[in-house]
Amino acid sequence: MTLSPADWAAIVGYLLITLFLGLYFRGRSGKSTEDYFVSGRNVSWWLAGTSMVATTFAADTPLAVTGLVYTQGVAGNWLWWSFLPSGMMTVFLFARMWRRSGLITDVQFAEFRYSGKPAAFLRGFRAVYLGLLMNCLILGWVTKAMVNIISTSLDVSDAKALAICVFFLMPFTGIYVSLGGLWGVLWTDLFQFILKMAIVIGVAWYGVHAAGGMQQMLATLAAKRAAAGPGASDITAMLPDFSRGLTGEALWTLPVITFVVHLAVQWWAFWYPGAEPGGGGYIAQRIFSAKDERNGLLSVLWFNLAHYALRPWPWILTALAAVVLYPGLAQPERGYMMVATRNTPHAVLGILLAGFMAAFMSTIATQLNWGSSYLVEDFYRRFLKKDGSESHYVNASRLSTAFLCVAAAAVAWQLTSVSEGWKIVLELGAGTGGVYLLRWYWWRVNAWSEISAMTAALVTTLALHSNSLWMVIAGRPHPFSGSDPVVFAKTTLCTTGVTTIVWIAVTLLTAPEHGDTLVRFYKKVRPQITGWKPVAKIAGDETVTRDLGRNLLSWLLGCAMVYTMLACIGALCFGRYSSAGIFGAVAVVSAFAISRSMPKPNEWRVD
């Protein structure tokens, strides 16, 4: 497509606003690394929470959701919907403790909770493993998605689209991130989120209209299912087709075994950015930046509500329109941009591209700031140069931001699809989640627990994907059979089992942490006493925390509230008003019960 002067004006206007915000907050972010990475711990819940939502709303997300719906139906979204229980646990069981810790990065937790050389090794290893390896994978798949968007929208080759990302969009993002620090990221995220939501709602509206309207689109999908006979399921169903058995497959079907793994195992066992068991990454960073415990908790609650319930349906409706308008796509992920560019008015093309640039840049900005915090605070400052000035470390942070831009471009060139990046990260983190949950609630967990979990997950994943190894052992390239979703479920179940057995065994076979370290952690964080009784006795007269039961009830209510709100909005979209009323009533009752179970004003800790 050819961009008009008005299109270019919209794109330039967007870029100028983001640059202005970076320049505006330069003074506030350059005072210290605490100002640069956690905004001086003075952020309100609505700003921190919206920034989390904006970060997870990357350029890859609409494309990946389209691919899932196109091949597995609406139920395919359980790949990421299943992380809600983990997110709600962060709200009610971990957010307050993260805020009490006073850390700058969650990787610092290693030397806060543990002691000695194992703790130092764990901190340095996680800084490089997460800040460089995993972070570049995330940056790579987000960039890969933006390449697909640019090449489809402007009808250029993937190589040219990648060059636009690498030599313009990423450096531009790096500039305003390095200037404004987290303050600049937060406020640009707010602006970008509003723009992105307006764009995807508009795309969904025009896409459904092009498919003949909602009722006609649903009728067309029903006709396609009828034509396929028993070889297809209901594409609009939110749950898999249980009548097909555990591994049964068909068009628009999420295999039941994959659904079970997603909902029963994945949320607590897998490390995944934005849904880490117990919180972590940029979620923890936003909690650290909050004004107090209350703002930290509310920020994550708002994030989970907006992320899982309010935001998905514009993407899903566009994906359903793509199924109707463009059947038989070899690359289903591209269906989203085909709907967006071919069915929206040409006059808004510039705004459309600006919206996707916002989606791309909001995630890139957070990943660059977050990854840089690991590399500088937890590796460079901790192990390489311990006596530098604050200005020195701020400058080092800006240099590491530039380095991450280059590394991410190399990864993006190697990835074949967005979902490939998702699955790699999920498999590498399979089984590690249990230790991240229990380290807060069981005093016996030590540094070797985390080290062994990460090592076992990495080794098991590599072994299961070593085709040469399995050709020797079994005479075939992979130990498991089935489609990609089925193999993914079997592989991650195996990895989770091995990793869990390894880290629990290592925990029981190695010595506990030093008493002074445990007492210091207990006094600072005040975890539930149940798993800390030996340490509480040593600590003496400390305020005892007994809120686990109430917090678990709030967790269940939070999951019920969000899932029923998700179902309510979907039912409204499809014109199923009686179902929408039932789901909406459950969501309202759950929200009221949560408000009644929240801590009283005198129970919030104020710094």
JOLINTA-V202387 format. One record per pair of residues at least 4 apart in sequence whose C-alpha atoms are under 6 Angstrom apart, sorted by the first residue. I is the first residue (numbers start at 1). J is the second residue. D is the distance in whole Angstrom. If there is no record, write none. Layout:
i:I j:J d:D
i:I j:J d:D
This chain:
i:1 j:154 d:5
i:3 j:7 d:6
i:7 j:350 d:4
i:9 j:13 d:6
i:10 j:350 d:6
i:10 j:351 d:6
i:11 j:350 d:6
i:11 j:354 d:5
i:16 j:20 d:6
i:18 j:188 d:6
i:19 j:176 d:6
i:20 j:24 d:6
i:21 j:184 d:6
i:22 j:176 d:5
i:22 j:179 d:5
i:22 j:180 d:4
i:22 j:184 d:5
i:25 j:180 d:5
i:25 j:184 d:6
i:26 j:179 d:5
i:26 j:180 d:4
i:29 j:35 d:5
i:29 j:36 d:4
i:29 j:180 d:6
i:29 j:181 d:5
i:32 j:390 d:5
i:33 j:37 d:6
i:34 j:38 d:5
i:34 j:40 d:6
i:35 j:39 d:4
i:35 j:40 d:4
i:36 j:181 d:5
i:36 j:182 d:6
i:37 j:182 d:5
i:38 j:289 d:4
i:39 j:182 d:6
i:39 j:183 d:6
i:39 j:289 d:6
i:41 j:289 d:4
i:41 j:290 d:5
i:41 j:291 d:5
i:42 j:290 d:6
i:42 j:291 d:4
i:43 j:289 d:6
i:43 j:290 d:5
i:43 j:291 d:5
i:44 j:290 d:6
i:44 j:295 d:6
i:45 j:49 d:6
i:45 j:295 d:5
i:45 j:298 d:6
i:45 j:299 d:4
i:46 j:50 d:6
i:46 j:299 d:6
i:48 j:286 d:6
i:48 j:299 d:6
i:49 j:299 d:4
i:49 j:300 d:6
i:49 j:302 d:6
i:49 j:303 d:5
i:51 j:186 d:5
i:51 j:189 d:5
i:53 j:303 d:6
i:53 j:307 d:6
i:54 j:189 d:6
i:54 j:193 d:5
i:55 j:362 d:5
i:55 j:363 d:4
i:58 j:359 d:5
i:58 j:360 d:5
i:58 j:363 d:6
i:59 j:145 d:6
i:59 j:146 d:6
i:59 j:356 d:6
i:59 j:359 d:5
i:59 j:360 d:5
i:60 j:64 d:6
i:60 j:142 d:5
i:60 j:145 d:5
i:62 j:315 d:6
i:63 j:333 d:5
i:63 j:336 d:6
i:64 j:333 d:6
i:66 j:70 d:6
i:66 j:319 d:5
i:66 j:333 d:6
i:67 j:332 d:5
i:67 j:333 d:4
i:68 j:72 d:6
i:68 j:76 d:5
i:69 j:73 d:4
i:69 j:74 d:5
i:69 j:76 d:6
i:71 j:252 d:5
i:72 j:76 d:5
i:72 j:252 d:4
i:72 j:253 d:5
i:72 j:254 d:5
i:73 j:235 d:4
i:73 j:252 d:4
i:74 j:235 d:6
i:74 j:236 d:5
i:74 j:238 d:6
i:75 j:238 d:4
i:75 j:239 d:5
i:75 j:240 d:6
i:76 j:254 d:6
i:77 j:81 d:6
i:78 j:82 d:5
i:82 j:262 d:6
i:82 j:263 d:5
i:83 j:267 d:5
i:86 j:267 d:5
i:86 j:277 d:5
i:87 j:275 d:6
i:88 j:555 d:6
i:89 j:93 d:5
i:89 j:555 d:6
i:90 j:94 d:5
i:90 j:95 d:6
i:90 j:278 d:5
i:90 j:279 d:5
i:91 j:95 d:5
i:91 j:297 d:5
i:91 j:300 d:6
i:91 j:301 d:6
i:92 j:551 d:5
i:94 j:278 d:6
i:95 j:297 d:5
i:96 j:293 d:5
i:97 j:525 d:5
i:99 j:288 d:5
i:99 j:293 d:6
i:100 j:525 d:6
i:101 j:525 d:6
i:106 j:280 d:6
i:107 j:123 d:6
i:109 j:113 d:6
i:110 j:114 d:6
i:110 j:119 d:5
i:110 j:123 d:5
i:111 j:115 d:6
i:111 j:119 d:5
i:113 j:521 d:6
i:114 j:119 d:5
i:114 j:447 d:6
i:115 j:119 d:5
i:118 j:447 d:6
i:119 j:447 d:6
i:121 j:125 d:6
i:122 j:126 d:6
i:124 j:379 d:5
i:125 j:129 d:6
i:126 j:130 d:5
i:127 j:131 d:5
i:127 j:374 d:5
i:127 j:375 d:6
i:127 j:378 d:6
i:128 j:132 d:5
i:129 j:133 d:5
i:130 j:134 d:5
i:130 j:135 d:6
i:131 j:135 d:5
i:131 j:371 d:4
i:131 j:374 d:5
i:132 j:136 d:6
i:136 j:140 d:6
i:136 j:408 d:5
i:139 j:408 d:5
i:140 j:408 d:5
i:140 j:411 d:5
i:140 j:412 d:4
i:141 j:412 d:6
i:141 j:418 d:5
i:141 j:421 d:6
i:143 j:412 d:6
i:144 j:412 d:5
i:147 j:161 d:5
i:147 j:162 d:5
i:149 j:153 d:6
i:150 j:154 d:6
i:150 j:161 d:6
i:151 j:155 d:5
i:151 j:156 d:5
i:151 j:157 d:6
i:151 j:158 d:6
i:151 j:161 d:6
i:163 j:167 d:6
i:164 j:168 d:5
i:165 j:169 d:5
i:165 j:170 d:6
i:166 j:170 d:6
i:168 j:172 d:6
i:174 j:178 d:6
i:176 j:180 d:6
i:177 j:181 d:5
i:177 j:365 d:6
i:178 j:398 d:5
i:180 j:184 d:4
i:182 j:186 d:6
i:185 j:189 d:6
i:188 j:192 d:6
i:189 j:193 d:6
i:189 j:362 d:6
i:192 j:196 d:6
i:192 j:358 d:5
i:195 j:355 d:6
i:196 j:355 d:5
i:200 j:314 d:6
i:201 j:314 d:5
i:203 j:207 d:6
i:203 j:340 d:6
i:204 j:314 d:5
i:204 j:317 d:6
i:204 j:318 d:5
i:206 j:344 d:6
i:207 j:318 d:6
i:207 j:321 d:6
i:207 j:339 d:6
i:208 j:213 d:5
i:208 j:321 d:6
i:209 j:213 d:5
i:211 j:217 d:6
i:211 j:321 d:6
i:212 j:216 d:5
i:212 j:217 d:6
i:213 j:217 d:6
i:225 j:232 d:6
i:228 j:232 d:6
i:231 j:250 d:5
i:232 j:250 d:5
i:232 j:251 d:4
i:233 j:252 d:6
i:233 j:253 d:6
i:235 j:252 d:5
i:240 j:254 d:5
i:244 j:248 d:5
i:246 j:256 d:5
i:246 j:257 d:5
i:247 j:255 d:5
i:247 j:257 d:6
i:249 j:255 d:6
i:258 j:489 d:5
i:260 j:264 d:6
i:261 j:265 d:5
i:261 j:266 d:6
i:262 j:266 d:5
i:265 j:269 d:6
i:266 j:270 d:5
i:268 j:277 d:6
i:268 j:433 d:5
i:269 j:430 d:6
i:269 j:431 d:5
i:269 j:432 d:6
i:269 j:433 d:4
i:269 j:434 d:6
i:270 j:429 d:5
i:270 j:430 d:4
i:270 j:431 d:6
i:270 j:433 d:5
i:271 j:276 d:5
i:271 j:429 d:5
i:271 j:433 d:6
i:272 j:276 d:5
i:274 j:283 d:6
i:276 j:280 d:6
i:277 j:433 d:5
i:277 j:437 d:6
i:278 j:436 d:6
i:278 j:437 d:5
i:279 j:284 d:6
i:280 j:284 d:5
i:287 j:296 d:5
i:290 j:295 d:6
i:290 j:296 d:5
i:292 j:606 d:6
i:295 j:299 d:6
i:303 j:307 d:6
i:304 j:308 d:6
i:305 j:309 d:6
i:305 j:562 d:6
i:306 j:310 d:5
i:307 j:311 d:6
i:309 j:562 d:6
i:309 j:565 d:6
i:309 j:566 d:4
i:313 j:317 d:6
i:322 j:326 d:5
i:322 j:335 d:6
i:323 j:327 d:5
i:337 j:341 d:6
i:338 j:342 d:6
i:339 j:343 d:6
i:340 j:344 d:6
i:357 j:361 d:6
i:358 j:362 d:6
i:361 j:365 d:6
i:364 j:368 d:6
i:366 j:370 d:6
i:367 j:371 d:6
i:368 j:372 d:6
i:368 j:401 d:6
i:372 j:376 d:6
i:372 j:397 d:6
i:372 j:400 d:6
i:372 j:401 d:6
i:373 j:377 d:5
i:374 j:378 d:5
i:375 j:379 d:5
i:376 j:380 d:5
i:376 j:381 d:6
i:377 j:381 d:5
i:378 j:382 d:5
i:379 j:383 d:6
i:380 j:384 d:5
i:381 j:385 d:5
i:381 j:386 d:5
i:382 j:386 d:6
i:388 j:392 d:6
i:404 j:408 d:6
i:428 j:457 d:6
i:428 j:458 d:6
i:430 j:495 d:6
i:430 j:496 d:5
i:431 j:496 d:4
i:431 j:499 d:5
i:431 j:500 d:6
i:432 j:453 d:5
i:435 j:439 d:6
i:438 j:442 d:6
i:439 j:445 d:5
i:441 j:531 d:5
i:442 j:531 d:5
i:443 j:532 d:5
i:444 j:512 d:6
i:446 j:513 d:6
i:448 j:452 d:6
i:449 j:503 d:5
i:449 j:507 d:5
i:452 j:456 d:6
i:452 j:503 d:5
i:453 j:499 d:6
i:453 j:503 d:5
i:456 j:460 d:6
i:456 j:499 d:5
i:457 j:461 d:6
i:457 j:499 d:6
i:460 j:495 d:6
i:467 j:477 d:4
i:470 j:474 d:5
i:470 j:476 d:6
i:470 j:477 d:6
i:470 j:478 d:6
i:471 j:475 d:4
i:471 j:476 d:5
i:471 j:477 d:5
i:480 j:487 d:6
i:482 j:486 d:6
i:482 j:487 d:6
i:484 j:488 d:6
i:487 j:491 d:6
i:492 j:496 d:6
i:495 j:499 d:6
i:496 j:500 d:6
i:519 j:539 d:6
i:521 j:525 d:6
i:522 j:526 d:5
i:528 j:545 d:5
i:528 j:546 d:5
i:529 j:533 d:6
i:529 j:545 d:6
i:554 j:558 d:6
i:554 j:594 d:6
i:557 j:590 d:5
i:560 j:564 d:6
i:561 j:587 d:4
i:561 j:590 d:5
i:564 j:568 d:6
i:564 j:583 d:5
i:564 j:587 d:6
i:565 j:587 d:6
i:568 j:580 d:4
i:568 j:583 d:5
i:568 j:584 d:6
i:571 j:576 d:5
i:571 j:580 d:5
i:572 j:576 d:6
i:572 j:577 d:6
i:572 j:580 d:6
i:580 j:584 d:6
i:599 j:603 d:6
